[in-house]
Amino acid sequence: MRLEELTRVSPNSIEAENQVIGAMMLEKEAAYIAADILVTEDFYSEANKEIFDAVLDVMSINKPVDIITVSERLEKRKSLDKVGGIAYLSDLGAYVITTVHIRHYCEVVKSKSVRRKYIKAASVIADMAYTGDFESITDFRANVMAAVDIPVKKEATELTHISNVMPKVVNDINERGSNKYQSSMLKYGLPWLDNHTGGLWGSQLIIIAARPSTGKTAYMLQIMRTNAYRNKKLAVFSLEMSNEGITERMLSSVSGITGDKLKNPKESKGITEAIKQPSEELAALDINMFDNIFNVEGICMKAHELNAKMGLDLILIDHLQLISSAKKTQNRNDLVGHITRALKILAKQLKIPVVLLSQLNRAPGTRKSAEPILSDLRDSGNIEQDADVVVFLHDPNYNNYATQVSQDKSEILFILAKQREGVRDVSKKMQYDKTTQVFKEISKWWE
């Protein structure tokens, strides 16, 4: 490394920082604008960091922000002398001629902060390249993505009057009733769910949760088939099954040939001919499968890459508990929270739904009513918080192993446990054909 690189000063603008803090102590509106754009770590000067943090404290208790209140707060934190005392605060106030340009100075401070973070990230990446021990280039790229995943707080948002939003909302509602929308919407693969939800919506994180061996992967494949046959472009990330395993199960569902016959074709006549047309149909669908990406950074990176290349309509992931992260977290709850938040952000960025399978904990089996509830989602309350829709699959005979094994068909209760914009806590039994991995609605003569 050259000497000039070692002696470089990190990007900063003390002048802009002084303008921001001085303006915050002069005008209430300026204080709110700065608080909306910046965070404490954006400041380069340690004194300015401390003062900005004290200003936020004053604002949080709804007191006026001025030299007196800020100095009192610094005194309580035992840091007034450290930042330069009342004299320094007075100088900051005198430094500002007008608060009109507060947004500009905030943007300067933010820009310098982001540049410092990327310089630090570049150093971390260099260290990883020299010393990191990664099983594959995919793992290394995921760690690089985690290193440069620098959160940038959004700029202060302008108020939007409801009159500017209403026309789009009314237009969207009218479009949903049109034949064109009905024919193009993404579907759950079960009319009952589509009727209650209006289908899969863009920017949604949808959780499909169940205990093991209840059919959640089979149902994910049903969502895949339903939408792929409607000419939708899908990305499927399977952390549990291979691409071949997923394809074979879909072939069973489409052809109607049971999985055991596909595994032992010699025992059954005509298998080759029977799967010819269904296999050609499936091969023509726009389904892109990945069975070798195991962390959330890799999933997000590949989804962005695929969307930029061809456009995506839907992402499906099996399943949450098998996803890891390049980011270090203190415990499993923090990890799961990081993963679900990252996938929710992915859905919003690409404006498409993300369907995520998840396991349930063992609590349902210990309650009087074994039907799952939201708190049964494993590992983290963040799952419930980040999800827009939660659908549970529940087998009433789950604990009766003999019944499970002896029946090729069973009834699975679908529970719409959460929906941000619609009904919740409604349920319906579906017939599950375990031999072909297909769910069908159970029709009653009175319905």
C-alpha positions in Angstrom: 0.0 0.0 0.0 1.3 3.4 -0.9 2.2 6.0 1.8 -0.4 8.4 0.4 -3.1 5.8 0.9 -2.1 5.3 4.5 -2.2 9.0 5.3 -5.5 9.7 3.5 -8.2 11.3 5.6 -11.6 9.6 5.4 -14.3 11.6 3.5 -15.9 14.1 5.8 -17.3 17.7 5.9 -17.1 19.2 9.4 -18.5 22.4 8.0 -21.7 20.6 6.8 -21.9 18.8 10.1 -21.7 22.1 12.0 -24.3 23.7 9.8 -26.7 20.8 10.5 -26.4 20.8 14.3 -26.4 24.6 14.4 -29.6 24.7 12.4 -31.2 22.0 14.6 -30.7 24.2 17.7 -32.1 27.2 15.9 -35.3 25.9 14.3 -37.7 23.1 15.2 -38.5 22.1 11.6 -34.8 21.9 10.8 -34.3 19.5 13.7 -37.0 17.2 12.4 -35.7 17.2 8.9 -32.2 16.3 10.0 -33.5 13.6 12.4 -35.4 12.1 9.5 -32.3 11.9 7.2 -29.4 11.3 9.5 -28.3 8.9 12.2 -25.6 9.5 14.8 -23.0 7.3 13.0 -23.3 9.6 9.9 -21.2 12.3 11.7 -17.4 12.2 11.4 -16.6 14.4 14.4 -16.9 12.6 17.7 -18.1 15.9 19.3 -20.8 16.3 16.7 -21.9 12.7 17.1 -22.4 13.3 20.9 -24.3 16.5 20.3 -26.5 15.1 17.6 -27.4 12.2 19.9 -28.2 14.6 22.7 -30.4 16.6 20.4 -32.4 13.4 19.6 -32.8 12.8 23.3 -34.2 16.3 23.8 -36.6 15.8 20.9 -37.7 12.4 22.3 -39.0 14.1 25.5 -40.8 16.8 23.4 -38.7 19.7 24.7 -37.5 22.6 22.6 -34.1 22.1 21.1 -31.7 25.0 21.9 -28.3 25.5 23.4 -29.7 25.4 27.0 -31.7 22.1 26.7 -28.9 20.4 24.7 -26.2 21.5 27.1 -28.4 20.2 30.0 -28.7 16.8 28.3 -24.9 16.7 27.6 -24.3 17.5 31.3 -26.5 14.6 32.4 -24.6 12.4 30.0 -21.3 13.7 31.5 -20.0 14.7 28.1 -20.5 18.5 27.9 -16.8 19.2 28.6 -15.8 16.5 26.2 -17.5 18.2 23.3 -16.1 21.6 24.0 -18.6 23.0 26.5 -21.2 25.7 26.2 -18.7 27.7 24.1 -18.6 25.1 21.3 -22.4 24.9 21.3 -22.6 28.7 21.0 -20.2 28.7 18.2 -22.4 26.1 16.3 -25.4 28.3 16.8 -23.5 31.4 15.5 -22.1 29.4 12.6 -25.6 29.3 10.9 -26.8 32.2 9.0 -30.0 30.5 7.7 -31.7 27.1 8.0 -33.1 27.2 4.5 -30.4 24.9 3.2 -30.6 22.2 5.9 -31.5 19.4 3.4 -28.5 20.2 1.3 -26.1 20.0 4.3 -27.8 16.8 5.5 -27.2 15.2 2.1 -23.5 16.2 2.2 -23.1 14.6 5.6 -25.0 11.5 4.5 -22.9 11.2 1.3 -19.6 11.4 3.2 -20.9 8.8 5.7 -21.8 6.3 3.0 -18.4 6.8 1.3 -16.6 6.0 4.6 -18.7 2.9 5.0 -17.9 1.7 1.6 -14.2 2.3 2.2 -14.4 0.2 5.3 -16.4 -2.5 3.4 -13.7 -2.6 0.7 -11.1 -3.2 3.4 -13.2 -6.0 4.9 -13.6 -7.6 1.4 -9.9 -7.4 0.8 -9.2 -9.2 4.2 -11.8 -11.9 3.3 -10.2 -12.4 -0.1 -6.7 -12.9 1.5 -7.7 -14.9 4.5 -11.3 -16.2 4.2 -12.0 -19.9 4.0 -15.0 -20.4 1.8 -16.4 -23.6 0.4 -17.4 -22.1 -2.9 -17.3 -18.8 -4.9 -21.0 -18.5 -4.2 -20.3 -18.4 -0.4 -17.6 -15.8 -1.0 -19.9 -13.6 -3.1 -22.6 -13.8 -0.5 -20.2 -12.6 2.2 -19.1 -9.8 -0.2 -22.8 -8.8 -0.6 -23.2 -8.8 3.2 -20.2 -6.6 3.6 -21.5 -4.0 1.1 -25.1 -4.2 2.3 -24.9 -0.8 3.9 -28.2 0.6 5.1 -28.8 4.1 3.8 -31.5 5.9 5.7 -34.0 7.4 3.2 -34.1 11.1 2.6 -36.8 13.1 4.4 -40.1 12.2 2.6 -42.5 14.8 1.4 -46.1 14.7 2.6 -48.5 13.1 0.1 -52.1 14.3 0.2 -54.7 11.6 0.0 -56.2 13.3 -3.0 -53.1 12.4 -4.9 -53.3 8.8 -3.9 -57.0 8.2 -4.3 -57.2 8.0 -8.1 -54.7 5.2 -8.3 -56.5 3.3 -5.5 -59.8 3.6 -7.2 -58.3 2.5 -10.6 -56.6 -0.5 -8.9 -59.9 -1.6 -7.4 -61.8 -1.3 -10.7 -59.0 -3.2 -12.5 -59.3 -6.1 -10.0 -62.8 -6.7 -11.1 -61.9 -6.8 -14.8 -61.5 -10.1 -16.8 -58.0 -8.9 -17.8 -56.9 -8.7 -14.2 -58.5 -12.0 -13.2 -56.7 -13.8 -16.1 -53.3 -12.3 -15.2 -53.4 -12.4 -11.4 -51.0 -14.7 -9.5 -53.0 -17.5 -7.8 -52.7 -19.6 -4.7 -53.8 -22.7 -6.6 -57.0 -23.1 -4.5 -60.1 -21.0 -5.3 -61.0 -20.6 -1.7 -57.7 -18.9 -0.9 -57.8 -16.8 -4.0 -61.4 -15.6 -3.1 -60.3 -14.6 0.4 -57.0 -12.9 -0.7 -57.5 -11.7 -4.2 -54.5 -13.8 -5.1 -50.8 -13.3 -4.6 -50.0 -9.6 -4.6 -46.8 -7.8 -5.5 -44.4 -6.8 -2.6 -46.0 -9.4 -0.3 -44.0 -11.8 1.9 -46.3 -14.9 2.2 -45.5 -17.5 4.8 -46.8 -21.1 4.3 -46.2 -22.9 7.6 -46.8 -26.4 8.8 -45.3 -29.2 10.9 -43.1 -31.7 9.0 -44.7 -34.1 6.5 -47.9 -32.1 6.4 -47.7 -31.2 2.7 -46.2 -27.7 2.7 -43.7 -28.5 -0.1 -46.4 -30.2 -2.1 -48.6 -27.1 -1.7 -45.7 -24.9 -2.8 -45.3 -27.0 -5.9 -49.1 -26.6 -6.6 -48.6 -22.8 -6.4 -45.7 -23.2 -8.8 -47.6 -25.3 -11.3 -50.7 -23.0 -11.2 -48.8 -19.9 -12.0 -46.2 -21.4 -14.4 -49.1 -22.7 -16.5 -50.4 -19.1 -16.6 -47.1 -18.1 -18.3 -45.6 -16.5 -15.2 -41.9 -16.4 -14.6 -40.8 -18.1 -11.4 -37.6 -18.5 -9.4 -37.6 -21.4 -6.9 -34.9 -21.7 -4.2 -35.0 -25.2 -2.7 -32.7 -25.8 0.3 -34.2 -29.2 1.1 -34.8 -31.0 -2.2 -32.7 -31.2 -5.3 -33.9 -29.7 -8.6 -34.4 -33.3 -9.9 -36.6 -34.1 -6.9 -38.8 -31.1 -7.3 -39.2 -31.8 -11.1 -40.1 -35.4 -10.5 -42.8 -34.5 -7.9 -44.3 -31.9 -10.3 -44.2 -34.6 -13.1 -46.2 -36.9 -10.8 -48.8 -34.2 -10.1 -49.2 -33.2 -13.7 -49.3 -36.8 -15.1 -51.3 -38.3 -12.3 -48.8 -41.1 -12.0 -47.9 -41.8 -8.4 -44.4 -41.2 -7.1 -43.7 -44.8 -6.3 -44.4 -45.8 -9.9 -42.1 -43.2 -11.2 -39.4 -44.5 -8.9 -40.0 -48.1 -10.0 -41.1 -47.8 -13.7 -40.2 -51.5 -14.4 -43.1 -52.5 -12.1 -45.6 -50.5 -14.2 -46.3 -50.6 -18.0 -46.5 -47.6 -20.2 -44.7 -45.1 -17.9 -42.5 -43.8 -20.6 -45.3 -43.0 -22.9 -47.5 -41.6 -20.1 -45.0 -39.1 -19.0 -43.9 -37.9 -22.5 -46.5 -35.1 -22.9 -46.5 -33.9 -19.3 -42.7 -33.8 -19.2 -42.7 -31.7 -22.4 -45.3 -29.3 -21.0 -43.3 -28.8 -17.8 -40.0 -28.3 -19.6 -41.6 -25.5 -21.6 -42.6 -23.5 -18.5 -40.6 -20.6 -17.2 -39.4 -22.1 -13.9 -35.9 -21.3 -12.8 -34.7 -23.6 -9.9 -31.7 -23.2 -7.6 -30.8 -26.0 -5.1 -27.3 -24.8 -4.2 -27.8 -21.4 -2.6 -28.1 -21.6 1.1 -27.9 -18.1 2.5 -30.3 -15.1 2.3 -27.7 -12.9 0.7 -27.2 -15.4 -2.2 -30.9 -15.7 -2.6 -31.4 -12.0 -2.9 -28.4 -11.5 -5.2 -29.6 -14.2 -7.6 -33.2 -12.9 -7.5 -32.0 -9.4 -8.4 -29.8 -10.8 -11.1 -32.6 -13.0 -12.6 -35.1 -10.2 -12.4 -32.8 -7.8 -14.3 -32.1 -10.4 -16.9 -35.6 -11.7 -17.7 -38.1 -10.2 -15.2 -39.7 -12.3 -12.4 -43.4 -12.7 -11.3 -43.0 -14.9 -8.3 -40.3 -16.2 -5.9 -40.7 -19.4 -3.8 -38.4 -20.6 -1.1 -38.3 -23.9 0.7 -37.7 -23.4 3.6 -36.9 -20.7 6.2 -35.2 -22.9 8.9 -32.5 -24.1 6.4 -31.5 -20.6 5.3 -28.3 -19.2 6.7 -26.7 -15.7 6.5 -23.3 -14.3 6.0 -24.1 -11.7 8.6 -23.1 -12.5 12.1 -26.0 -12.6 14.6 -26.1 -13.2 18.3 -28.8 -15.9 18.3 -31.2 -17.9 16.2 -34.0 -15.4 16.7 -31.9 -12.5 15.4 -30.9 -14.6 12.4 -34.4 -15.5 11.5 -35.5 -11.9 11.9 -32.7 -10.8 9.6 -33.7 -13.3 7.0 -37.4 -12.5 7.0 -36.7 -8.8 6.9 -34.3 -9.2 4.0 -36.9 -11.3 2.1 -39.6 -8.7 2.8 -37.3 -6.0 1.4 -36.6 -8.1 -1.6 -40.3 -8.4 -2.3 -40.8 -4.7 -2.1 -37.7 -3.9 -4.2 -38.8 -6.3 -7.0 -42.5 -5.5 -6.5 -43.4 -9.2 -6.6 -44.6 -11.7 -4.0 -42.2 -14.0 -2.2 -43.6 -17.3 -0.9 -41.6 -18.6 2.1 -42.2 -22.0 3.7 -41.6 -22.4 7.4 -41.8 -25.1 10.0 -43.9 -24.8 13.2 -42.7 -25.5 16.6 -44.1 -28.3 18.7 -46.5 -26.2 20.8 -49.7 -27.2 18.8 -49.3 -30.8 20.0 -49.2 -29.8 23.6 -52.3 -27.6 23.6 -55.9 -28.8 24.0 -56.6 -27.5 20.5 -53.8 -28.6 18.3 -54.6 -26.1 15.5 -51.6 -23.8 15.0 -51.6 -20.1 15.9 -49.2 -17.3 14.9 -47.0 -17.8 18.0 -46.2 -21.3 16.8 -44.0 -20.0 14.1 -40.6 -21.3 14.9 -37.6 -19.2 16.1 -38.7 -15.6 15.9 -41.6 -13.3 16.3 -40.2 -11.4 13.4 -41.8 -14.0 11.0 -45.2 -12.9 12.1 -44.2 -9.2 12.0 -42.7 -9.2 8.5 -45.3 -11.5 6.9 -48.1 -9.9 5.0 -50.0 -13.3 4.7 -49.7 -16.4 6.9 -51.3 -19.7 5.8 -51.2 -22.7 8.1 -51.6 -26.3 6.9 -52.9 -28.6 9.7 -53.4 -32.3 9.7 -55.8 -33.3 12.5 -54.3 -36.8 12.5 -50.7 -35.6 12.7 -50.1 -37.5 15.9 -51.8 -40.6 14.7 -48.9 -42.2 12.7 -50.9 -45.3 11.8 -53.6 -43.2 10.2 -51.1 -41.2 8.3 -49.3 -44.2 6.9 -52.5 -46.1 5.9 -54.2 -43.3 4.0 -53.3 -42.2 0.5 -55.6 -39.3 0.9 -56.2 -37.2 3.9 -57.9 -34.0 4.9 -55.7 -31.0 5.6 -57.1 -27.9 7.2 -56.0 -24.7 5.6 -56.0 -21.7 8.0 -55.7 -18.1 6.8 -54.1 -16.9 10.0 -53.0 -13.4 8.9 -53.7 -11.0 6.1 -52.8 -7.4 6.3 -55.5 -6.3 4.0 -58.4 -8.7 4.4 -60.1 -11.4 6.4 -58.2 -13.6 8.7 -58.8 -16.6 11.0 -60.9 -18.4 8.4 -60.3 -22.0 7.5 -61.3 -24.8 5.1 -60.5 -28.5 4.8 -58.8 -29.6 1.6 -58.3 -33.1 0.3 -54.6 -34.0 0.0 -53.7 -36.8 -2.4 -50.3 -38.0 -1.1 -49.6 -40.2 -4.1 -49.6 -37.3 -6.6 -49.0 -34.4 -4.2 -52.2 -32.5 -5.1 -54.6 -30.5 -3.0 -58.3 -30.2 -4.0 -61.1 -28.4 -2.4 -63.8 -30.5 -0.7 -67.1 -29.7 -2.1 -70.2 -30.0 0.1 -73.7 -30.4 -1.4 -74.9 -27.4 0.5 -72.1 -25.1 -0.8 
